[in-house]
Amino acid sequence: MITIGGYLDCYAAGELKEALPAGIEGGTGDVVISLQGVDFLDETCLGVLAGVHKQLRDGPTTRSLRLVPDTAGHLTRLLQLMGLTAAFDLYSNLDEALTASCPGVPVGGMGKETSGSAQQSRGDDR
């Protein structure tokens, strides 16, 4: 599981682009990214998430990107306005995303946390 938080604008996109692939490399299962702590997400960082989604989908084994938007619904609304709700697997809460069933497929990319300006902070294994 990867947790992202803070203000994610074009200035944070480069760090996010480096941090996310590092958090999913070597995994074999689906990847859950919690955006519950995100205060702002611009189109540049949304593009980074789309790139990760494509990387997982087109990799040697098909993996899924499970997103948990903010609880207030602002990010979900942004994805709706941009027509991207069908492009991502969206979940209303973290437990739902972590337990979503894909028979025999574990959740990968565990133990990474990204916050603020897309810098890795501490890792929490789940």
MOQUILIN-V367125 format. One record per residue. RES is the residue in three letters. SS is DSSP state (@ for helix, = for strand, . for the rest). Layout:
res	ss
RES	SS
RES	SS
This chain:
res	ss
MET	.
ILE	=
THR	=
ILE	=
GLY	=
GLY	=
TYR	=
LEU	=
ASP	.
CYS	@
TYR	@
ALA	@
ALA	@
GLY	@
GLU	@
LEU	@
LYS	@
GLU	@
ALA	@
LEU	@
PRO	@
ALA	@
GLY	@
ILE	@
GLU	.
GLY	.
GLY	.
THR	.
GLY	.
ASP	=
VAL	=
VAL	=
ILE	=
SER	=
LEU	=
GLN	=
GLY	=
VAL	=
ASP	=
PHE	=
LEU	=
ASP	.
GLU	@
THR	@
CYS	@
LEU	@
GLY	@
VAL	@
LEU	@
ALA	@
GLY	@
VAL	@
HIS	@
LYS	@
GLN	@
LEU	@
ARG	@
ASP	@
GLY	.
PRO	.
THR	.
THR	.
ARG	.
SER	.
LEU	=
ARG	=
LEU	=
VAL	=
PRO	.
ASP	.
THR	.
ALA	.
GLY	.
HIS	@
LEU	@
THR	@
ARG	@
LEU	@
LEU	@
GLN	@
LEU	@
MET	.
GLY	.
LEU	.
THR	.
ALA	.
ALA	.
PHE	.
ASP	=
LEU	=
TYR	=
SER	.
ASN	.
LEU	@
ASP	@
GLU	@
ALA	@
LEU	@
THR	@
ALA	.
SER	.
CYS	.
PRO	.
GLY	.
VAL	.
PRO	.
VAL	=
GLY	=
GLY	.
MET	.
GLY	.
LYS	=
GLU	=
THR	=
SER	=
GLY	.
SER	.
ALA	.
GLN	=
GLN	=
SER	.
ARG	.
GLY	.
ASP	.
ASP	.
ARG	.
